[in-house]
Amino acid sequence: MLHPTAFWFLRHGETDWNAQGLSQGRTDIPLNHVGEAQAARAARTLAGLPIASIVASPLVRARRTAEVAAAALGLPVALDADLAEVNFGSQEGLPMGDWYDDWIAGDYTPDGAETFAELRDRAVRGVNRALALPGPVLVVAHGALFRALRQAAGLEANVRTPNALPLWMEPPGAGDTAWRIAPAQLAPEQ
C-alpha cells in the first residue's frame, strides 16, 4: 500500500519514442528538444512550490527531467532503481498496441517483461521509500509506472499521463477510498 502522505509526481519530458508512439520501457532514450522545453516549463512551475526532496528514476529521460527541476529548486536528486520504467521485454521499441490493455489487466505479459502487478509492487516500494524523506517530495518517473501507482491509489490504472505535468497526489480523506490527483497550474511558456 502507498504510504498516506501527499507528494508531487512528474512524468519525464517527451522523447523521440514518445512522439512516435513506441514502447520505451527500460530502453534508455533521452529527452528530445520538446522534452527539454517541457522539463524547463515544469521546473518553472515547481520553483514556487515547497518541495524538500527529489527522487527520480535512474533512466536518463527521468533523471534529466529531475535535474532540470532540481536546478530551479536548489535541491539534489536522489535516484531509486525501483522508480525505473517497466521492462516491456519483447515489446520494447515497438508501437504501443492492443496488448497493453491485456497487460494491465494481468491477462498477457510480453516475453521477458515484468507483469503489471510486479511493476505496481516495485513502484509502491520506490515511492514509499521516497516518502520517508523530508517532504513534500517530488517523484520523477514514467508513464507505465504512474499507471501502476494509480492502481495502488485506488484509481483507474489505464489513464495516460501527460509528459512533464506536475501532479499533486493526495491520500484519501475520511470516507474516501481513492487518492486525489490535481495537476499544477503550468508556468507560462518562455
LUMVEXMI-871880 format. One record per residue (C-alpha): residue number from 1; residue in one letter; x negated, y, z. Coordinates in Angstrom, 3 decimals. Each point is the difference from the previous one (the first is absolute). Layout:
# LUMVEXMI-871880
torro,sepa,c1,c2,c3
NUM,A,X,Y,Z
...
END
This chain:
# LUMVEXMI-871880
torro,sepa,c1,c2,c3
1,M,0.000,0.000,0.000
2,L,-1.077,3.550,-0.667
3,H,-1.014,1.886,3.130
4,P,2.789,2.588,0.592
5,T,-2.196,3.056,-0.552
6,A,0.650,2.609,-2.690
7,F,-2.718,0.429,-2.632
8,W,-0.730,1.415,-3.439
9,F,-0.354,-2.312,-3.003
10,L,-1.614,1.076,-3.258
11,R,-0.213,-2.162,-3.094
12,H,-3.126,0.674,-2.063
13,G,0.040,2.317,-3.027
14,E,0.589,-1.252,-3.524
15,T,-2.431,-2.277,-1.863
16,D,-0.100,-0.852,-3.688
17,W,1.509,-3.391,0.813
18,N,2.888,1.696,1.872
19,A,0.651,2.139,-3.065
20,Q,0.016,-3.119,-2.192
21,G,2.271,-2.016,2.331
22,L,-2.642,-2.660,0.711
23,S,-0.325,-2.075,3.173
24,Q,-3.125,1.279,1.785
25,G,-0.075,-2.012,3.171
26,R,-3.589,-0.389,1.222
27,T,-1.516,1.168,-3.284
28,D,-1.889,3.114,1.100
29,I,1.283,2.636,-2.442
30,P,-0.950,3.663,0.699
31,L,2.329,2.977,-0.043
32,N,0.472,1.647,-3.393
33,H,0.117,3.800,-0.461
34,V,3.725,0.047,0.878
35,G,-0.721,-2.033,3.136
36,E,-2.756,2.399,1.073
37,A,2.418,2.935,-0.400
38,Q,2.680,-1.913,1.935
39,A,-2.455,-0.717,2.817
40,A,-0.937,3.690,0.170
41,R,3.661,1.010,0.166
42,A,0.693,-2.556,2.734
43,A,-3.025,1.332,1.914
44,R,1.366,3.566,-0.185
45,T,3.325,-1.320,1.308
46,L,-1.601,-1.941,2.851
47,A,-2.393,2.826,0.960
48,G,2.702,1.752,2.001
49,L,1.104,-3.095,1.911
50,P,-1.212,-1.233,3.389
51,I,-1.903,-3.138,-1.094
52,A,-2.638,-1.394,2.364
53,S,-1.230,-3.169,-1.765
54,I,-0.238,-1.326,-3.565
55,V,-0.228,-3.698,-0.872
56,A,-0.174,-1.195,-3.601
57,S,-0.309,-3.025,-2.206
58,P,-3.595,-0.550,-1.109
59,L,1.024,-0.162,-3.688
60,V,-1.373,3.045,-1.839
61,R,3.367,1.460,-1.060
62,A,1.263,0.135,3.605
63,R,-3.367,0.843,1.521
64,R,-0.457,2.957,-2.385
65,T,3.535,1.261,0.708
66,A,-0.735,-0.228,3.737
67,E,-3.340,1.817,-0.409
68,V,1.703,2.914,-1.762
69,A,2.574,0.233,2.809
70,A,-2.703,-0.373,2.648
71,A,-1.969,2.919,-1.440
72,A,3.065,2.228,0.346
73,L,0.644,-1.212,3.543
74,G,-3.618,-0.024,1.182
75,L,0.254,-3.641,1.059
76,P,-1.952,-3.193,-0.704
77,V,1.537,-2.954,-1.831
78,A,0.007,-3.453,1.578
79,L,0.381,-2.959,-2.374
80,D,2.010,-3.141,0.754
81,A,-0.081,-3.020,-2.330
82,D,3.505,-0.995,1.136
83,L,1.301,3.128,-1.782
84,A,-1.387,-1.123,-3.390
85,E,2.512,-0.654,-2.756
86,V,1.421,-3.473,-0.490
87,N,-1.993,-2.543,-1.956
88,F,2.221,-0.544,-3.067
89,G,-2.114,-2.924,-1.204
90,S,0.700,-0.952,-3.617
91,Q,2.282,3.047,-0.478
92,E,-2.740,2.608,0.567
93,G,-0.523,2.173,-3.051
94,L,3.259,-1.147,-1.594
95,P,3.194,2.045,-0.406
96,M,2.379,-0.021,2.943
97,G,2.810,-2.383,-0.871
98,D,3.010,-1.949,1.160
99,W,-2.200,-2.109,2.272
100,Y,-0.346,2.903,2.449
101,D,3.551,-0.233,1.393
102,D,-0.419,-3.763,0.498
103,W,-3.333,0.576,1.738
104,I,1.579,2.419,2.501
105,A,2.871,-2.445,0.569
106,G,-2.529,-2.761,0.758
107,D,1.128,-2.117,-2.969
108,Y,-3.195,0.293,-2.051
109,T,-3.662,0.727,0.632
110,P,-2.442,0.454,-2.906
111,D,-2.934,-2.425,-0.099
112,G,-2.686,1.155,2.408
113,A,2.183,2.748,1.499
114,E,1.127,0.801,3.527
115,T,3.618,-0.643,0.860
116,F,2.118,3.036,0.846
117,A,0.300,-1.316,3.579
118,E,-3.817,-0.212,0.294
119,L,-0.292,3.580,-1.268
120,R,2.657,1.185,2.479
121,D,-1.738,-1.640,2.954
122,R,-3.388,1.441,-1.027
123,A,1.455,3.483,-0.595
124,V,1.681,0.043,3.411
125,R,-3.279,-1.064,1.654
126,G,-1.885,2.801,-1.750
127,V,2.561,2.687,0.789
128,N,0.325,-1.099,3.626
129,R,-3.789,0.202,0.368
130,A,0.101,3.512,-1.509
131,L,2.782,1.023,2.385
132,A,-2.248,-0.821,2.962
133,L,-2.136,3.017,-1.013
134,P,0.784,3.576,1.091
135,G,3.101,1.185,-1.840
136,P,1.684,1.048,-2.036
137,V,-1.749,-2.422,-2.368
138,L,-0.173,0.207,-3.795
139,V,-0.116,-3.410,-1.729
140,V,-1.167,0.118,-3.635
141,A,0.686,-3.163,-1.961
142,H,1.966,-1.540,-2.872
143,G,3.425,-0.518,-1.561
144,A,0.539,-3.747,0.496
145,L,-1.390,0.311,3.520
146,F,2.551,2.739,0.686
147,R,2.792,-2.263,-1.269
148,A,-1.127,-2.539,2.585
149,L,0.007,2.686,2.717
150,R,3.498,1.025,-1.067
151,Q,1.179,-3.576,0.544
152,A,-1.703,-0.122,3.407
153,A,1.742,3.301,0.828
154,G,3.447,-1.487,-0.722
155,L,0.387,1.786,-3.342
156,E,0.548,-1.228,-3.546
157,A,-3.419,-1.143,-1.167
158,N,0.072,0.400,-3.760
159,V,0.006,3.793,-0.252
160,R,-2.748,1.702,-2.009
161,T,-2.074,2.518,1.933
162,P,-1.240,3.038,-1.954
163,N,-3.742,0.539,-0.222
164,A,-1.464,2.425,2.546
165,L,3.249,1.053,1.691
166,P,-0.491,0.192,3.786
167,L,2.778,-1.898,1.788
168,W,0.875,0.406,3.680
169,M,0.860,-3.401,1.490
170,E,2.102,0.211,3.145
171,P,0.996,-3.027,2.115
172,P,3.662,-0.732,0.664
173,G,1.725,2.030,2.668
174,A,2.622,-1.227,2.420
175,G,2.587,-2.102,-1.828
176,D,-1.980,-0.051,-3.271
177,T,-1.487,-3.150,-1.501
178,A,-2.195,1.451,-2.747
179,W,-2.772,2.550,-0.188
180,R,0.600,3.355,-1.675
181,I,-2.165,1.345,-2.813
182,A,-0.192,3.689,-0.871
183,P,-2.183,1.412,-2.787
184,A,-2.090,3.061,0.747
185,Q,0.762,3.237,-1.821
186,L,-2.821,0.061,-2.554
187,A,-2.281,2.997,-0.170
188,P,0.304,2.092,-3.173
189,E,-2.090,-1.000,-3.025
190,Q,-3.211,1.974,-0.416
END
